[in-house]
Amino acid sequence: MKFFAVPVPITAVLALLWSPATQALTLVHSNDVMGDIEPCGCQGTPKGGMVRKEALLKGIEVSDLLQLDAGDLLFSTESLPKLLQTEGALQASYLLKAMELLNHDVIVPGEKDFALGFKTFENLRSTTKIPFLAANLSRKDGKAFLKPFVILKRKDKAGKELRIAVIGLVGDALRWPQELIASPAIAAAKRLVQELRPEADLLIALTHQGHEADRQLAQAVPELDLIIGGHTQTYLQQPVYAGSTMILEAAYRNQFVGLLSPAFEKSKLIRPIPAAAYQSIALDELYDPAATAVKTPMQKLVSEFKNAASEALKAKEAELNKFSPTTSEAPAETEFQTVKKCAQCHQAQHRFWKTTPHHKALNKALNKKLPFMALKSDSVECEHCHGPGGNHPFSGTYRKTVDEKVCLTCHRGTSDAQRKRIACKETK
C-alpha cells in the first residue's frame, strides 16, 4: 500500500482540524508501532520516529491532549530469535520510556507485545506508569490481569470537567500467552457500557482485534462513541462509521498519527463526531527539529538508547566470539543457517523469496553446480547465493550483495539470458 501526504507546517496542523474554537481536547492515537523508536527506514521518505512525534505534539497548544495506543507497541513479531532477544527487550524498555516522556495516557496490549514471553511483558509493564487495559483478557486461573477501563478527566472550552471512559478490548481469536485467556470482546463491551455510559461524556473502545472486528463491535454496541483499533494495520485516511460510532486506525510503525478534536456543546458530545474533526498526519521530515546545540528531551533519550544498544551488541559479539569458533575454523556443516534461520530476522525478504521461482526450484542438479554442498533442499535458498551465514549477524562469509557471476553459476548460456536477468534481480 502506498501512502501519500501533503506537507504542512506544524503551526497549520490545527487549522486543518474542525473548528479549533470548539475544541475541548485533541485525541492522538497510534497502533502497531512494532518497537520503532526511530523512523521506519522505508525506501523513499522514511516516516515515523519518536523525535518527530515529540515535535508534532509540541505544536498542539490549543487544547488538552489525550494519547492512546492500540497495541503491538513493543515488538515487530510474535517471537524474536534468540540472538535478538536482549536487544529487543532493551528497545522495548526505551520505547516505553519515550511514550512516558510524551505523557501517553493508555495502551491496550497486542499479541506481539508478548514476543519475549509473559514474564518479560510483566517486567516491562512494571517499569512504566502508563496503564495497559484489557477488559476481556484474564489470567488462566480466572483472576484479573489488566484494568478493564480508565476514566480520564479533561475540560471543555468553558472549563467544565469532561469524563472520558476508555475500555480496553483485544481479539479473542489472537494467539495470547498460555498464561492468559481472551473472552469475546463484544460481551465484555456490552457489560461495561451499561456501567460507564451514564457517567461518560465520551465513551471510547481502545481495541487490538482488527478492523472488521471493530466494525462488528460498533454494530453490536452502538453506545460507543469512538473505536480506536489496531492489529490489521489498516490505514484509514478518513474515519469509518457504523451508525453513529466513529472507527479509526492509523496504519503502522508511527508513520502516520491520527488527531481527533471532538466538540462538545454544554459538555455534551456532538455525535456522530464529524469526519472533519479528524486528520491523519504523516510523521515525515517536516517534523525533524531544527539543528541546535541543545537537544530536545526525546533526542537525548534516543541517543541514550543508541549508546545502550551499541554496548549490548558489543557484549553479545564478545560473548559469541568467546565460545564460538571463527567461520574459517568451523566445519562446513556448521557454517550454514538455512532459510528458516534467515527468515527469523529477514521477514520481508523471506516473503518476497517465496514468490520467486527459486522457492520452488527442484535443485538436485543445481546443487552439483553450487559450491555450497552443505545445503540440501528442494529450493534455492538464501545461502546458495549469499554464501554461508555462519554466526551472522556477528560473523560469517556471506555476501551482502549478489552479482551476475553468482547467478551464472546456475544460469548459463545465451538461451538462458532472460532467466539470468530475473535471477540477478531476485537476489540483489
CORLIN-V136737 format. One record per helix or strand of 3 or more residues. SS is the DSSP state (alpha for helix, beta for strand). FROM is the first residue (numbers start at 1). TO is the last residue. If there is no record, write none. Layout:
<<SS FROM TO> <SS FROM TO>>
//
This chain:
<<alpha 10 16> <alpha 20 22> <beta 25 30> <alpha 50 58> <beta 64 69> <alpha 82 101> <beta 106 108> <alpha 111 114> <alpha 118 125> <beta 131 133> <beta 137 139> <beta 149 155> <beta 161 170> <beta 180 182> <alpha 185 199> <beta 202 208> <alpha 211 220> <beta 226 228> <beta 240 242> <beta 245 248> <beta 256 260> <beta 263 265> <alpha 275 277> <beta 278 282> <alpha 285 287> <alpha 297 323> <alpha 332 335> <alpha 338 345> <alpha 347 353> <alpha 357 360> <alpha 364 369> <alpha 382 386> <alpha 404 407> <alpha 414 427>>
//
